[in-house]
Amino acid sequence: MTFNCEWRGDFDNAALNALHAEGFGYPVAQTDWREQLERYSLGWVCAREDGSLIGFVNVAWDGGVHAFILDTVVAQHHRSRGVGSALVATAAHEARAAKCEWLHVDFEEHLRSFYFDACGFQETPAGLIALSRRGPNAGPL
């Protein structure tokens, strides 16, 4: 399998919505990713194979030295082949080039090995407040 990763790669909203639905197991949404990314993100990385979108990661930021990995997703039939770690490596490279000093990520426990072992993130103390009942530690609203 040969694929390439492209920083701020072009994409079709429908293709990205379909990839997210497959990757995260929910119905296809009608999110305007282009609008959202252009407004709030430092950039994003698209992984393609033979012209098809097979992976994606969003790099949000605070406008300063902190960047944040969000929405890392790889098409199911391309997982465990290095696509996800290549997406994150490209995101880290470009965030560093933009003078960011920190790259943050949060994740579910089953992704621990991916982010720590495959991508090189270090464990740090962090905190989380679930602001909706959908969150893992949602408290009273």
Salt bridges, closest charged atoms under 4 A:
ASP10 OD1 - ARG34 NH2 2.86
GLU49 OE1 - HIS78 NE2 2.67
GLU108 OE1 - HIS110 ND1 3.50
GLU109 OE2 - ARG112 NE 3.10
GLU123 OE2 - ARG112 NH2 3.44
